[in-house]
Structures are given as structure tokens and as C-alpha cells.
Amino acid sequence: MVSLLTWLLVSFNVQETTARVIIKGYFYQDTLVEIYRVSESEKRQLFDSFTIPGQNRRYEQRQGSDNINMPLRELEIRFTKTGPRTIADQKLNSVLTSIQLIKPFQTHFFFNGENVAKFFVANEGELRNNGELIFESQGKSVTVNSISEIGRTGWQVVAGIPLLFFFGVLLLARSSRLLSLPAFSDIALGNKISTSREFDTINGLRGMAALLVLLSHTAPGFEALQMGLALLFVISGFLLSKPFVLDNTKIFSWANIEHYLTKRLKRILPMYYFYVFLIYVVALKFDTALRHFFFVQGEGHLWPMPQIFTFYMLLPLVLLATSLCHRLHRFLPITVLVTAIYFAFTSMRGWTPYYNGSGYQQFFLFSFLIGVLASYLQYDLLTKPNIVNTGARWRQETFGLVALLFTFFAIAWSAPLVAPTAIFNWLSQFWVKCLSCGLIILMALNTPNSFYRKIVSNWLFRSVGVIGFSFYILHGLGMQLFEQIQIQYFGVSSGAERSWVFVIGSFSITYCMAILSYSLIERPFFGYRAERSGESR
């Protein structure tokens, strides 16, 4: 059924598609031509604009638009005289010889001097039966609209190869199991690499962070971008420190450090390089691609990538120092980390080493170090039973309620202009969000039997958390794709306008792409050890 519906959609799209529009005629110098696509709701989308050159109208001129390759039912072409005004410009006549529409898989549509008037009408000025356009003085325009739908490509032409393709897809789908994809099967990997409950909680928080980023770009009135990024940064520091906190002798082995570094690179490089290749190399932007490959530049939403890479490479040095301190006293690593966080926040605030194409970004080292601190608090101090993670059910639920309220207000107050941040400005600062995220992680892990953990580790959050890296990398592309779908098929003039339809559409496309990219690009490059260990992704 899915294959059939997809085939019908593709066939319809190809039947309606116009690849190129070519104008021929006798036009005066500097005649501006603008080509619009008219939707069923009468909204206009500018496809292309160009100026027809030439010194006079003695020679027939042929000018084509760039490739359109979009469904087109109605067409509007506007001709405007923009050249110098002369005495002869009191009434200028331009002769439209033909309008040629190139459609895939079909003989081109020609509208020449005899039949232009049958298919088009001039809303301004005059369009005569012989195709002659009447321009008045400089600055005036003639707008030519199609008065009937542009011809469609016959279904017989476009049905064959797509039908064979989707028949093959149907056979492939019948022989495969969707739930066997790593994007879904990895949701249940908790017993292999960690405890199931802990794995689900961290994945849920990671999925929540990715959704906060998406919602901040698509949902009307929703602003929690910094909260989502802060949670992603803190979770990175928390998870990567965990195996070394559980066994602080690991950091003194080069084999363990090498294993950590290679696994981190395998985790991020394949998907990141694939995206850079797709966006920049294919577009022939080799200089920009090269800077991204070496993490010198982070364009747009890729700006965290150089920081993440830097932190991955520097983390062994941080853990080496904290492990040495741990040998002297159990609480010394926490003291050292608090001092390092304060120093990184105060001394590195004005240091912006990361280029993102339009400016420079600060190195948020303190946010990753807050994650390391949370890891020490969790796995070195809170591992034993305590008043929070043990005791009666009512106690767990009480702490869970406190944790839920804290999480809700931390997200709600992440926008700088939302009360009470208007009164207490420090609540809106990024370091407060990072500290809040550290507390959220600790509260979620130490209320294992509460409803709060169930909310945090719900299936949607966990499923996004597993594919979180691909989801974040691809969410901008998913938004752009759904924007074009809204423009082409729903007649929306601004497809990127925030709405809940935009949220659902962007999420659906991003989620599907992330499932495939995680399963086929990310997952093959890294694996999990079958025995239970403290190592997490």
C-alpha cells in the first residue's frame, strides 16, 4: 500500500512538472522577464528572473529560465521595460513569438503567435492575437497569465520505470523487518552496555534535547534552543567520563585512551563527513567543505561540531588530572572540576576561536566539564543507596515531582524574555542552563522508580535519543525539504513559517532520514561490547 501510494505521488509529480521555460520574441533593450508559478490559492512564487539584452527589436531573441523542475499548472510571466527612456518609448511594442515549456518525458509545449491568446491573457497592457505585447512608458509592465491549466504528461509515459522500481521496493520490504533496523533494535541495548533503566533514561534525555532544538526552529512561540544544546553538551561530558570514573585506572593505559579516541571518531566522523559532502562538496564549495572536514569551520547548525571534536580529544587530559587527584582524596576531583568550570567560564568567555562563516563562537568548555562533574557525583558519590534513590514509594514520587517541576521551569525559563528571567536576568544565561541540565541528569538517574523517569524515558524520546546525532545533523535539511513541500503542494508562500504543521512535517522527514542514516552510515562504524561494562555511547 505504501509503495502504491508513493508511486502515485511520484507519477503525479512528474506529470505536473515543468523543467524549463523559454521565451522567444522581439523585445526592446533591457526588458526584465519574471516567471511566476501560480498556486491554486492564487499565491505566486517567483521561479526565475532575467533581463533580455539587445540594442533594438530587429532581431528575434531567445532567453530561457534556469531549471525549474517543479510541478506547474498555471504560469505567469511579467515583462517590464527597464532600459533608458527615449522619445520612442512613448508606446513600445514587443512581439512575443512563442512561449516554450519543456516537460519531462513529453514533446515540448509551444505557444506561438497564433495560439498564445488561446492559452494566455494579459492582465496589464494588451496581448494581441498575433502575440504582440504592448508596453507603455518605462517602468510599466505587461503580465501574461495562463487561462487554462498547462498540459500534463500522459501517465503511460511516466508509469513504467517508477512502477518497476516500487515493485522492487515492495519485494525488499516484504523480505525485511523494519524493527530489525539498528535505529529501533538499539533502543533495547541497555543490558549490553549499561543497566537498562539508566540507558533508557539517558537516551530519553538526549532525545528530549534533540526535540527541543527542532521545536525551537519550527514551533510558534517556542524558544528553548540553548536549553537543548546545553543538555546535549552536558550529556556528552557525562557519558564519556563514566567508564573512567567507574574505574579510574583505565586512564593510565594508552590502550584504553586509544580505544576511547578511535571510538569517538568512528561515532561522529562518518555521518558528519557524509553531510558535509552532501551539502558542500556536491555544491562545489570545496574551500568550505575542506574547512569543515578539518573542524576549522562550523556553518549554521554545525557550529557545535568543532567544539565537540575539541572536547573529545582533550577529555583524556582532564580525566588524567582528576584520576590523579582521586588517588589523593575522593573529593579532590570534584574540587578540581568546580575550579576548572569557574576558570573556563570566567577566563574563556571572551575567547571565540571557532569560525562559523559569519562570525566566531565561544568555546563552551565549561558546559562539557559540568557533565564530567555530574559523572563524578553520580558514579563516585551517589552509587551507594541514599535517601533519594531508596526508601518508600512515596519518597521516590515526591522527589520525582520536584524533578519534573524543575525540568519544566528550566525549559520554560530558557527564553531570555520569559518571566521571571525579566526580573532575574541571570536565569537566562547559558551557564545556568548547563547547571540545570547537570541537575536534571542526576535527578532522573536517582529517581528510578518514579513517574518522572517514565516520562523522561518514554518511547518517543528514547527512539530519537538513539538516533540523536543524525537527527541533529539532518534537522535543518528536514526543515528545508518540508518547506519546499509546503510551497509546491500546499501553495504556502513562506514554507518556513513557524506552525505546528511545520513541526510535524519537519519532524517526520528528519526522523525518517535519521533512521536510515543511523542504520546505514553511523551504526556500521561502531559497536557495543557484548559483556556488561560501564562504557556507554
C-alpha positions as CSV (number, residue, x, y, z in Angstrom):
1,M,0.0,0.0,0.0
2,V,2.8,2.4,0.9
3,S,4.6,1.6,-2.3
4,L,1.4,2.1,-4.4
5,L,0.7,5.5,-2.8
6,T,4.3,6.6,-3.2
7,W,4.2,5.6,-6.9
8,L,1.0,7.5,-7.4
9,L,2.6,10.6,-5.8
10,V,5.8,10.3,-8.0
11,S,3.7,9.8,-11.1
12,F,1.5,12.8,-10.3
13,N,4.6,14.9,-9.6
14,V,6.3,14.0,-12.9
15,Q,3.1,14.6,-14.8
16,E,2.8,18.1,-13.4
17,T,6.5,19.0,-13.6
18,T,7.8,21.8,-15.9
19,A,11.6,21.7,-16.2
20,R,12.2,24.9,-18.1
21,V,10.5,28.0,-19.7
22,I,11.9,29.6,-22.8
23,I,10.8,32.9,-24.2
24,K,11.2,33.9,-27.8
25,G,10.3,37.2,-29.4
26,Y,11.3,40.8,-30.4
27,F,12.0,42.8,-27.3
28,Y,13.5,46.2,-26.6
29,Q,16.8,46.6,-24.7
30,D,16.7,45.7,-21.0
31,T,13.4,44.0,-20.8
32,L,13.0,42.3,-17.4
33,V,11.3,39.0,-17.5
34,E,9.9,37.4,-14.3
35,I,8.4,33.9,-14.3
36,Y,6.0,33.0,-11.5
37,R,4.3,29.8,-10.5
38,V,0.6,30.4,-9.5
39,S,-0.9,28.0,-7.0
40,E,-4.5,27.1,-6.6
41,S,-4.9,29.6,-3.9
42,E,-3.6,32.3,-6.3
43,K,-0.3,32.7,-4.4
44,R,2.7,33.5,-6.6
45,Q,6.2,32.0,-6.3
46,L,9.0,33.6,-8.3
47,F,10.8,30.9,-10.3
48,D,13.3,33.0,-12.1
49,S,14.0,36.4,-13.5
50,F,16.4,37.6,-16.2
51,T,16.9,40.6,-18.5
52,I,16.7,40.2,-22.2
53,P,19.6,42.0,-23.8
54,G,19.9,43.6,-27.2
55,Q,20.1,47.1,-28.7
56,N,16.9,47.1,-30.6
57,R,14.0,44.9,-31.6
58,R,15.2,44.0,-35.1
59,Y,16.4,40.5,-34.1
60,E,14.4,37.7,-32.6
61,Q,15.8,36.9,-29.1
62,R,15.6,33.6,-27.2
63,Q,16.0,33.6,-23.4
64,G,15.4,30.7,-21.1
65,S,14.9,30.4,-17.4
66,D,17.1,28.3,-15.1
67,N,16.0,24.8,-14.4
68,I,12.7,24.8,-12.6
69,N,11.8,21.1,-12.2
70,M,8.7,21.8,-10.1
71,P,5.0,21.0,-10.6
72,L,3.4,23.7,-12.6
73,R,-0.2,24.1,-13.5
74,E,-0.6,27.9,-14.1
75,L,2.1,30.3,-15.3
76,E,2.6,34.0,-15.0
77,I,5.2,35.9,-17.0
78,R,5.8,39.6,-16.4
79,F,7.6,41.8,-18.9
80,T,8.9,45.2,-17.8
81,K,10.9,47.7,-19.8
82,T,13.8,48.8,-17.6
83,G,16.2,50.4,-20.1
84,P,16.8,54.2,-20.6
85,R,13.7,56.1,-21.6
86,T,13.7,57.7,-25.0
87,I,11.2,59.6,-27.2
88,A,10.4,56.3,-28.9
89,D,9.4,54.8,-25.6
90,Q,6.1,56.6,-25.5
91,K,4.5,53.4,-26.7
92,L,6.7,50.4,-27.1
93,N,5.5,47.3,-28.8
94,S,7.3,43.9,-28.1
95,V,6.3,40.9,-30.1
96,L,6.1,37.6,-28.2
97,T,6.9,35.0,-30.8
98,S,6.4,31.9,-28.6
99,I,6.4,30.6,-25.0
100,Q,8.1,27.1,-24.8
101,L,7.5,24.8,-21.8
102,I,9.9,21.9,-21.5
103,K,8.3,19.0,-19.6
104,P,10.0,15.7,-18.8
105,F,9.1,12.6,-20.9
106,Q,6.9,14.6,-23.4
107,T,7.0,16.7,-26.5
108,H,7.5,20.3,-25.5
109,F,4.5,22.7,-25.3
110,F,4.7,25.5,-27.8
111,F,2.5,28.6,-27.6
112,N,3.2,30.7,-30.7
113,G,1.7,33.8,-32.1
114,E,-1.5,32.1,-33.3
115,N,-2.4,30.3,-30.1
116,V,-0.9,32.4,-27.4
117,A,-4.1,34.3,-26.9
118,K,-6.0,31.0,-26.5
119,F,-3.9,30.0,-23.5
120,F,-2.8,33.3,-22.0
121,V,-4.3,36.7,-21.2
122,A,-2.7,40.0,-20.4
123,N,-3.8,41.4,-17.1
124,E,-2.0,44.7,-17.7
125,G,-1.4,46.3,-21.1
126,E,-2.5,44.4,-24.1
127,L,-1.8,41.0,-25.6
128,R,-2.9,40.8,-29.2
129,N,-3.9,37.7,-31.2
130,N,-0.6,37.8,-33.0
131,G,1.3,37.7,-29.7
132,E,2.2,41.3,-29.8
133,L,2.8,42.8,-26.3
134,I,2.0,46.5,-25.7
135,F,4.4,48.2,-23.3
136,E,3.7,51.8,-22.3
137,S,6.3,54.1,-20.8
138,Q,9.4,53.0,-18.8
139,G,8.5,51.1,-15.7
140,K,5.2,49.8,-16.9
141,S,4.6,46.1,-17.2
142,V,2.6,43.5,-19.1
143,T,1.6,40.5,-17.0
144,V,0.7,37.4,-19.0
145,N,-1.3,34.7,-17.2
146,S,-2.3,31.2,-18.4
147,I,-6.1,31.0,-18.5
148,S,-6.1,27.2,-18.6
149,E,-4.0,24.5,-16.9
150,I,-0.7,23.7,-18.5
151,G,-0.9,20.3,-20.3
152,R,0.0,17.2,-18.3
153,T,2.3,14.4,-19.3
154,G,0.5,11.2,-20.1
155,W,0.6,8.6,-17.3
156,Q,1.7,5.9,-19.7
157,V,5.0,7.6,-20.2
158,V,5.9,8.0,-16.5
159,A,4.4,4.9,-15.1
160,G,6.7,2.2,-16.3
161,I,10.1,2.6,-14.6
162,P,8.7,4.0,-11.3
163,L,6.3,1.1,-11.2
164,L,9.1,-1.4,-11.6
165,F,11.1,0.4,-9.0
166,F,8.4,0.3,-6.4
167,F,7.7,-3.3,-7.2
168,G,11.3,-4.0,-6.3
169,V,10.9,-1.9,-3.1
170,L,7.8,-3.9,-2.2
171,L,9.7,-7.2,-2.5
172,L,12.6,-5.7,-0.5
173,A,10.2,-4.6,2.2
174,R,8.5,-8.0,2.4
175,S,11.8,-9.7,3.0
176,S,12.9,-7.2,5.6
177,R,11.8,-6.4,9.1
178,L,11.5,-2.7,10.0
179,L,12.1,-3.2,13.7
180,S,15.3,-5.0,12.9
181,L,16.9,-1.8,11.8
182,P,19.6,-0.7,14.3
183,A,17.7,2.6,14.8
184,F,15.0,0.5,16.6
185,S,16.8,-2.5,17.8
186,D,19.4,-0.4,19.6
187,I,16.7,1.1,21.8
188,A,16.9,-2.2,23.8
189,L,20.7,-2.3,24.2
190,G,20.7,-1.2,27.8
191,N,21.5,-4.7,29.2
192,K,24.6,-4.9,27.0
193,I,26.3,-1.6,27.6
194,S,24.7,-0.4,30.8
195,T,21.7,-1.0,33.0
196,S,18.5,-0.9,31.0
197,R,17.0,1.7,33.3
198,E,20.0,4.0,33.1
199,F,20.4,3.5,29.3
200,D,16.7,4.4,28.7
201,T,16.9,7.5,30.9
202,I,20.0,8.9,29.2
203,N,18.6,8.2,25.8
204,G,15.3,9.8,26.8
205,L,17.1,13.0,27.9
206,R,19.2,13.0,24.7
207,G,16.1,12.6,22.6
208,M,14.4,15.4,24.6
209,A,17.4,17.7,23.9
210,A,17.2,17.0,20.1
211,L,13.5,17.7,20.1
212,L,14.0,21.0,22.0
213,V,16.4,22.1,19.2
214,L,13.9,21.2,16.5
215,L,10.9,22.8,18.3
216,S,12.9,26.0,18.8
217,H,13.3,26.2,15.0
218,T,9.8,25.2,14.0
219,A,7.2,25.7,16.7
220,P,5.4,29.0,17.1
221,G,6.4,30.9,20.2
222,F,8.8,28.2,21.4
223,E,12.3,29.2,22.4
224,A,14.5,26.6,24.1
225,L,17.4,26.2,21.7
226,Q,20.0,27.0,24.3
227,M,18.5,24.5,26.7
228,G,18.6,21.8,24.1
229,L,22.2,22.5,23.2
230,A,23.2,22.7,26.9
231,L,21.7,19.3,27.6
232,L,23.5,17.8,24.6
233,F,26.8,19.2,25.7
234,V,26.4,18.2,29.4
235,I,25.3,14.6,28.4
236,S,28.4,14.3,26.2
237,G,30.7,15.1,29.1
238,F,28.7,12.9,31.5
239,L,28.6,9.8,29.3
240,L,32.2,10.0,28.1
241,S,33.6,10.3,31.6
242,K,31.5,7.4,33.0
243,P,33.8,4.5,32.2
244,F,36.9,6.3,33.6
245,V,35.1,7.4,36.7
246,L,33.9,3.9,37.4
247,D,37.5,2.6,37.0
248,N,40.0,5.4,37.3
249,T,42.9,3.1,36.5
250,K,41.7,3.0,32.8
251,I,43.0,6.4,32.1
252,F,46.6,5.4,32.8
253,S,46.5,2.8,30.0
254,W,47.3,4.1,26.5
255,A,45.3,1.2,25.0
256,N,42.1,2.4,26.8
257,I,42.8,6.0,25.7
258,E,43.3,4.9,22.1
259,H,40.1,2.8,22.2
260,Y,38.2,5.8,23.6
261,L,39.5,8.2,20.9
262,T,39.0,5.9,18.0
263,K,35.5,5.0,19.1
264,R,34.6,8.7,19.4
265,L,36.0,9.4,15.9
266,K,34.1,6.4,14.5
267,R,31.0,7.8,16.2
268,I,30.9,11.2,14.7
269,L,33.1,11.3,11.5
270,P,31.1,9.1,9.1
271,M,27.8,10.9,9.5
272,Y,29.4,14.3,9.8
273,Y,31.6,13.8,6.7
274,F,28.7,12.4,4.7
275,Y,26.6,15.5,5.5
276,V,29.5,17.9,4.6
277,F,30.0,16.0,1.4
278,L,26.3,16.2,0.5
279,I,25.9,19.9,1.3
280,Y,29.2,21.4,0.3
281,V,31.2,19.1,-1.9
282,V,28.2,18.3,-4.2
283,A,27.6,22.1,-4.4
284,L,31.3,22.5,-5.5
285,K,32.1,24.6,-2.4
286,F,35.4,22.9,-1.9
287,D,37.0,25.5,0.3
288,T,34.1,25.5,2.8
289,A,34.0,21.7,2.7
290,L,37.7,21.5,3.4
291,R,37.4,23.8,6.5
292,H,34.6,21.6,7.8
293,F,36.5,18.4,7.2
294,F,39.3,19.7,9.5
295,F,36.8,21.2,12.0
296,V,38.1,24.7,11.4
297,Q,34.6,26.0,10.5
298,G,31.1,25.1,11.6
299,E,28.5,26.6,9.3
300,G,24.9,27.2,10.6
301,H,23.8,24.4,12.9
302,L,27.1,22.7,12.5
303,W,28.8,25.2,14.8
304,P,28.9,22.8,17.8
305,M,30.9,20.2,15.9
306,P,34.4,21.8,16.2
307,Q,33.8,22.3,19.9
308,I,32.6,18.6,20.3
309,F,35.6,17.4,18.4
310,T,38.0,19.5,20.6
311,F,36.4,18.3,23.8
312,Y,36.6,14.7,22.7
313,M,40.3,15.0,22.1
314,L,41.1,16.9,25.3
315,L,39.0,14.9,27.7
316,P,41.7,12.3,28.4
317,L,43.9,15.1,29.8
318,V,41.1,16.2,32.0
319,L,40.4,12.7,33.3
320,L,44.1,12.1,33.8
321,A,44.2,15.1,36.2
322,T,41.1,14.1,38.0
323,S,42.1,10.5,38.4
324,L,45.5,11.5,39.9
325,C,43.6,13.8,42.3
326,H,41.2,10.9,43.2
327,R,44.2,8.9,44.4
328,L,44.9,11.6,46.9
329,H,41.4,12.1,48.1
330,R,37.9,11.1,47.0
331,F,36.5,14.6,47.0
332,L,39.5,16.3,45.4
333,P,38.4,15.6,41.7
334,I,35.1,17.4,42.4
335,T,37.0,20.4,43.9
336,V,39.3,20.5,40.9
337,L,36.4,20.3,38.4
338,V,34.5,23.1,40.1
339,T,37.6,25.2,39.9
340,A,38.1,24.3,36.3
341,I,34.5,25.1,35.4
342,Y,34.7,28.5,37.1
343,F,38.0,29.3,35.3
344,A,36.7,28.1,31.9
345,F,33.6,30.2,32.3
346,T,35.3,33.4,33.5
347,S,38.6,33.3,31.6
348,M,37.4,31.9,28.3
349,R,34.2,34.0,28.0
350,G,35.9,36.4,25.5
351,W,37.8,33.7,23.6
352,T,35.9,32.9,20.4
353,P,38.2,30.6,18.3
354,Y,35.6,28.8,16.3
355,Y,34.6,30.3,12.9
356,N,31.1,29.7,11.7
357,G,31.1,31.6,8.4
358,S,29.5,34.8,9.7
359,G,31.3,35.2,13.0
360,Y,33.1,33.4,15.7
361,Q,31.8,31.2,18.6
362,Q,32.9,31.0,22.2
363,F,34.4,27.7,23.4
364,F,31.8,26.3,25.8
365,L,34.3,24.1,27.6
366,F,32.6,24.7,30.9
367,S,29.4,23.0,29.7
368,F,31.3,19.8,28.9
369,L,33.1,20.0,32.3
370,I,29.8,20.3,34.1
371,G,28.9,16.9,32.5
372,V,32.2,15.4,33.8
373,L,31.4,16.8,37.3
374,A,27.9,15.3,37.2
375,S,29.5,11.9,36.2
376,Y,31.8,12.1,39.3
377,L,28.8,13.0,41.5
378,Q,26.7,10.1,40.2
379,Y,29.2,7.3,39.9
380,D,31.6,8.1,42.7
381,L,29.4,9.6,45.4
382,L,25.8,8.6,44.7
383,T,26.4,4.9,43.8
384,K,25.6,3.8,47.3
385,P,21.9,3.7,48.5
386,N,20.8,7.1,49.8
387,I,17.7,9.0,50.9
388,V,16.8,9.8,47.3
389,N,17.2,6.5,45.3
390,T,15.9,4.2,48.1
391,G,13.1,4.2,50.6
392,A,9.3,4.2,50.3
393,R,7.5,4.7,47.0
394,W,6.0,8.0,48.2
395,R,9.5,9.4,48.7
396,Q,10.5,8.4,45.2
397,E,7.4,10.1,43.8
398,T,7.9,13.2,45.8
399,F,11.5,13.6,44.5
400,G,10.1,12.8,41.0
401,L,7.6,15.6,41.3
402,V,10.3,18.0,42.3
403,A,12.4,16.9,39.4
404,L,9.5,17.3,37.0
405,L,8.7,20.8,38.1
406,F,12.4,21.7,38.0
407,T,12.7,20.4,34.4
408,F,9.6,22.1,33.3
409,F,10.6,25.5,34.6
410,A,14.2,25.1,33.4
411,I,12.8,24.7,29.9
412,A,10.1,27.3,30.3
413,W,12.6,29.9,31.5
414,S,15.2,29.2,28.9
415,A,14.0,32.1,26.7
416,P,15.5,35.4,27.9
417,L,12.3,37.4,27.8
418,V,10.1,35.0,29.7
419,A,9.3,35.8,33.4
420,P,10.9,35.6,35.8
421,T,14.1,35.9,33.7
422,A,13.0,39.5,33.0
423,I,13.5,40.1,36.7
424,F,16.4,37.8,37.4
425,N,18.4,38.1,34.3
426,W,21.0,35.5,35.4
427,L,18.3,32.8,34.9
428,S,18.5,33.2,31.2
429,Q,22.3,32.8,30.9
430,F,23.8,29.7,29.3
431,W,25.8,28.6,32.3
432,V,22.6,28.4,34.4
433,K,21.1,26.2,31.7
434,C,24.1,23.9,31.8
435,L,24.0,23.6,35.6
436,S,20.3,22.9,35.3
437,C,21.0,20.1,32.8
438,G,23.5,18.6,35.2
439,L,20.9,18.5,37.9
440,I,18.3,17.1,35.6
441,I,20.5,14.2,34.7
442,L,21.2,13.4,38.4
443,M,17.6,13.7,39.4
444,A,16.5,11.4,36.5
445,L,19.0,8.7,37.4
446,N,18.3,8.9,41.2
447,T,14.5,8.6,41.0
448,P,14.5,5.2,39.2
449,N,11.0,4.1,40.4
450,S,9.2,7.4,39.9
451,F,6.8,8.6,37.2
452,Y,9.3,11.3,36.3
453,R,11.8,8.7,35.0
454,K,8.9,7.1,33.0
455,I,8.1,10.5,31.5
456,V,11.7,11.2,30.6
457,S,12.3,7.7,29.1
458,N,9.1,7.4,27.1
459,W,9.4,5.6,23.7
460,L,9.4,8.8,21.6
461,F,12.3,10.4,23.5
462,R,14.3,7.2,23.5
463,S,13.8,6.5,19.8
464,V,15.0,10.0,19.0
465,G,17.8,9.7,21.5
466,V,19.3,6.6,19.8
467,I,19.5,8.4,16.5
468,G,20.1,11.8,18.2
469,F,23.3,12.7,16.4
470,S,21.9,12.0,12.9
471,F,18.7,13.8,14.0
472,Y,20.5,16.9,15.0
473,I,22.8,16.9,11.9
474,L,19.8,16.4,9.5
475,H,17.1,18.5,11.1
476,G,18.0,21.6,9.1
477,L,17.7,19.6,5.9
478,G,14.4,18.1,7.0
479,M,13.1,21.6,7.6
480,Q,14.1,22.8,4.2
481,L,12.6,19.7,2.5
482,F,9.2,20.2,4.2
483,E,9.4,23.9,3.4
484,Q,9.6,23.1,-0.3
485,I,6.8,20.6,0.1
486,Q,4.5,23.2,1.6
487,I,5.4,25.7,-1.2
488,Q,5.0,23.3,-4.1
489,Y,2.0,21.2,-3.0
490,F,0.1,23.4,-0.5
491,G,0.5,26.9,-2.0
492,V,2.2,28.3,1.1
493,S,4.2,31.4,0.2
494,S,6.6,31.1,3.1
495,G,7.1,27.4,3.8
496,A,9.5,28.1,6.7
497,E,6.9,30.0,8.7
498,R,6.5,28.5,12.2
499,S,3.4,26.4,12.7
500,W,2.5,23.1,14.2
501,V,2.1,21.7,10.7
502,F,5.7,22.7,10.1
503,V,6.7,21.0,13.3
504,I,5.1,17.7,12.4
505,G,6.3,17.7,8.8
506,S,9.9,18.7,9.7
507,F,10.0,16.1,12.5
508,S,8.6,13.3,10.2
509,I,11.1,13.9,7.4
510,T,14.0,14.4,9.8
511,Y,13.1,11.3,11.8
512,C,12.9,9.1,8.7
513,M,16.2,10.4,7.3
514,A,17.9,9.9,10.7
515,I,16.7,6.3,10.9
516,L,18.3,5.5,7.6
517,S,21.5,7.4,8.2
518,Y,22.0,5.9,11.7
519,S,21.3,2.4,10.5
520,L,23.3,2.6,7.2
521,I,26.0,5.2,7.9
522,E,26.6,5.6,11.7
523,R,26.0,2.2,13.1
524,P,28.3,0.1,10.8
525,F,31.3,2.1,12.1
526,F,30.9,1.5,15.8
527,G,29.7,-1.4,18.0
528,Y,28.9,-2.4,21.6
529,R,30.8,-4.9,23.7
530,A,28.6,-7.9,24.5
531,E,29.7,-8.1,28.1
532,R,28.2,-5.7,30.6
533,S,30.5,-2.8,31.1
534,G,30.3,0.8,32.3
535,E,31.0,2.1,28.9
536,S,28.2,4.0,27.1
537,R,27.9,5.7,23.8
